[in-house]
Amino acid sequence: MSRMPTPASPFKAGGVALLAALGLAACAGGDYPDTPLPTSASASSSATTAAPTTPVSCDNATQTYDPLASVPARSQITDGAMSDIIQRGYLRVGVSADSYLLGANNPRTGQIEGFDIDVARAIAEAIFGDPNKARLVVITAADRIPALQDGRVDLVARNMTMNCTRWQDIAFSSEYYHAGQKILVGIDSKATSLDDLKGQRVCAPTGTTSLAKLQEVNDQVGGISIVTAANHTGCLVKFQQGEADAITGDDTVLAGLAAQDPYAKVPDSEAITDEPYGLGIAKENTYFVQYVNAVLDEMRADGRWTKIYNTWLAPSLGKAPKPPTPVYGR
């Protein structure tokens, strides 16, 4: 029997049909309108600094380039990549349209909104003085790195885990959120971890660290039938249609899925991985990384990070923790 969400919010209405529509939007790509950032970013003048050219080896995936001393005015920026962004007149940001609470299309407004979206809009506001200068480009999880490498986007804000393998292909900002991998199961299930799911079908999106961990656990314990989809919404559709018994992913993503389905739950258990999220940036654009890190530092210090967290994540995940401590010196 299909599981149908309750109609308590625009994201819970329409069940599978709505979720499938969101999944198609996420796969299709393209630009979407967005909503105002709840707070304002201030940009202070500062002389630009030289970007490092030779990164050190990756011993710590959260280690990133030192931030600029402060966020410079547009007129002071001479870096080529950032000058291109400024001349274009908007920041192209790769995002999700189906990760409820992080980046999801609101069917009532047709706008993408969530924690990741507001963080990206803060970067656009720092550059242009206008958060609406963030042009949102919907990409799948598997397309996050290619979209940066082929220049389709300037920044990826799509719940992307920082790891040393990915540092080989792209650069990351400082950590802006710390998540952990868990499972989503049926409301009556007694499973609390992947180890409990032998003989069951578990879904994870392609191109994600969640799928890699699922495959690793299955190599160890065996007996799990791995199901894949293009994104977590696709996994939820399969779960609701009886094609998967469980879903695995970051706790932030699963919290959004469970909020859409009263027959699903995320067991209260310890996360099986650490998932530090970073904003993805093209590997060669180290000055832009430093600029973004300066903006994130301001957001941690002035309370905007906490306000954005409380807007989107606190209702499902509880009171805002302290923002992740940045690691610099790369």
N, C-alpha and C positions, 0 to 999 in steps of 0.2 A: 504494500500500500504506500502511495506517495505521501511524503511528509509535507504539509502546507504551512507556511509561516502565518503568523497572526497579523492583522491589519493595523497594528498600533502605530506604525510610522510609515512614511512613504517608501522606505526600503523594505518593509515587511509585507507590502501589499502585492498581490498578483502571483505569489509563489513562484513556481518553476518558470512560468512565462516571463516574469519580470527578470529573474536571475539570468535566464538564457539571453534576454535582450541585453543585459549589462555585459554578459560575456562576449557577445558579438561586438559590442561597442569597444570593448577592450582589445579585441583582436584586430579590429578594422583600422585603428590608427586615425590620425587627423587632429584638428584643433578644436578645442571646446571652450566655451565661455566659462568664467569662474566668478566667485563671489568675493566681496571685500575682506581683507585681512582684519581680524578683530582689533589689532593694535597697530601702532605706527612705528616704523623704524627710523632712526635718526642717523644721518651720515655726516661724519665730521671730516674736516680737511686734514690731509696728511700727505707728506711726500711719499711717492711710491718707492718700494725697495726692490732690490734685485732678487729674482727667483732662483732657487737652487737648481743646478743643472744635472747633478749626478746623484740620484737617490741611493741611500744605503740599502743593504740587504734587508729583507723583510723578516725580522725576528718577532715583531709585534704588529699585527695587521691593523691595529687602531692608531698606530703612529703615523702622523701626517706632517705636512710642511708647516713651519712656523707661520702664525698669522701676521698680517701687516700690523704695524704699531697702532693704527686706527683705520677706520673706513674712510678712504679718500673721496674727495669730490670727483665727479665725472671729468671735470676739466684737468685734473691732475693725473689721470690715467693715460699712460702711453703704451701699455702692453698691447701687442697686436691682437690677440684673441679677444680681449675685453673691448678694445677699440672697435672691432668688428661687431660685437654685440651692441655697443652704444650706437654705432652708425646705423645698424639695422632698425633700432628703435624698440626692441623687445627681446626678452630672454626666452629661448625655447627650452622647455622643461619636459623630459620624458616622465610620464606618470602612469599610475593605474587608474582605471575607471570602474573597477569591480572589487576593490578592497575596502569594504565598509569600515568607517572610522579613520582610515588612512588616506584613501583616495578613491572616491566612488561617485558615480553619476547619480545625482538626485533626480528621480523621475518627475518630480513636481516642477522643478526649475530648469532641468536640462543642463545643470551646472555640476562640475566636479568639485567635490569638497572633502575635507578631512585634514588630519594632522600633517601628513606629508605635503599637502597642497599649501597649507598656511606657512609652512617652513619655506617652501619654494617661493611663495609670494613675498615673504620677507626679504629674500635675496633680491628679487626684482625691485622691491621698494627701495632698498639701499642703493641700487644702481641708478634707478630712474626717478625716485621719489613717488612712485606710483605702483602699488602691488598689482594693478591690472595689466602691467607690462609683462607679466608672466604668461607666455603663450603655451598652453598645455597640449602636449602631444601624447596621445594614448599609445602605449607600447605594452607588449607582453613581458613577463619576467625573463624569458629567454632572449628577448631583444634588447635588454638594457645595455649590455656592452657593445654589441654591433651598432646601436643607434649613436653611441658616442664616437665609436671608431670611424664611422662613415660620415660624421658631421651633421646628422639629422637633428640632433639636440645639443645644447650647450651644457646641460645639467640633467642628471637623473635623480629624481626624488620618488623612489618606488620601493620602499622597505627593502633596501639592498644590503645584505650582510657583507661586511668588510672581511676579506681573507687574503692570504698571501698570494694565492693563485690568481685572484682577480687583480691584485696590484701589478701583476706582470702585463696586464692589458690596459688598465686604466688607472687613474688616481682617485683618491677619496678625500673628502673633507674630514674634519674631526668627527668623532662619533656624536650623533645627535639623538640617538635613542638606543636603549639596550633591551633587546627582546630575548626570548628563548623558545625553543621548539617544543611543542606539546602535541596532544592529539585531540580531535573532536570525535565523539562517538554518540550513539543513540542514547536517549534519556535513561533507558533501562540497563545499559551496558555496565558491567563491573570492571571493565578495562581501565587502567590508569596510565599505561605506557605502551610503547610499541612492542615491548616484550610480551604483552598480554594479548597480542592480536594474531597469534599463530592460527592458521586456517581461515583467516578473514581477509577481505579485500580492502586495501588501504590506498587512498588516493593522495597524490602530491603533484604539483605542477612541474612540467618539464623546465629544465634550466635553472632549478633552484637548489639551494643547499639543503632544503627539507627533503627533496627527492634523493640527494646524495646520501644523507643520513639514513633515510629509510632503506636504501639499498645496502648500506653498510650493516645496519641492524639485521636485515634479512640474511645477509651472508653469515652472520654469527648465529642467529637463532633458527633461521629457516622457517618455511611454512607460511610465509606471508605472501599473498597474491598482490603484486604491485599494479595499481591502476594509475594512469596519468591523464592529465588534462592540460589545456593551454594556460589555465589560471585557476585560482582557488574557487572562483564562482563556478567554473566548469566542474570542479570536484564536488561542490555543494549540490549542483544539479544531479550529478551521478549518485550522490548520497541520498538525495530525496527520491530519486527514481529507482532506488534499490540496486544500483550497479556498483556501489561501494558501501562497505560497512563502517568505514572510518576515514578521517582525513587527518593528515599531519601537516603542520606548518608552524609559523611563529605565533606566539600567544596573542599578539596584537591582531593578526589576521583572523585567527580562529574565534576570538572574542566577537569580531564583527560578523562572522558567519553564524555563530550561535545566537546572536541577537536577532537574526532573521528567521530562525527556525526553532519553535518551541519544543520540538522533538529531539533537539540536539543539545549536547553539553560539552564543556571543556573540563575534564576532571581536575580537581584541586590537587595537583601533584608537582613535584619538582621538575623544572625544565630539563630536557635531556641534552641541550646544547646552549651555548652562549651565542647570541646573534647580535653583534654590534652593528647598528645601521650607520652608513655614511652616505653622503651625497656623492654620486659618481660624476667625475669630470674627466675629459680627455687627458691621456697620460702626459702629453706635452704641455698642457696649459697649467703649469705649476703656479704662475702668478695668480690666476683665477682661483686656484685652490686656497692660496694665502688670503685673498680677498674674502672668499666665502667663510674661511675660518675666523676672520676678524668680525664678520657679521654675526656668526654663531656665538662668538664670545660676548658680543653686546647683548644678544638675546638671552643668554644664560644669566648675565649680570643684572639686566633691567627688568626681569620677570616675564618677558614675552614668551619665553619657552614654556614656563609654568602655566601661563594663561592659555596657550594653545593646547597644552596637554589636558588641562581641566575642561576645555571646551569639547574635546573629542574623545579622550580616553578614560578620564576619571569615572564617568558613569558605569563603565564596564570593568575597568581594571583597578579602581580605587584611587585614593589620594595621590597627587603627583609626587613622585620621588624627586630627589635632587637630580638636576640634569647630569648626564654622563660627564665625567672629568676628561677633558681633552688630553691627548698625548702628542707632544710635538717633538721636533728635532730630527725629522726625516732628512 
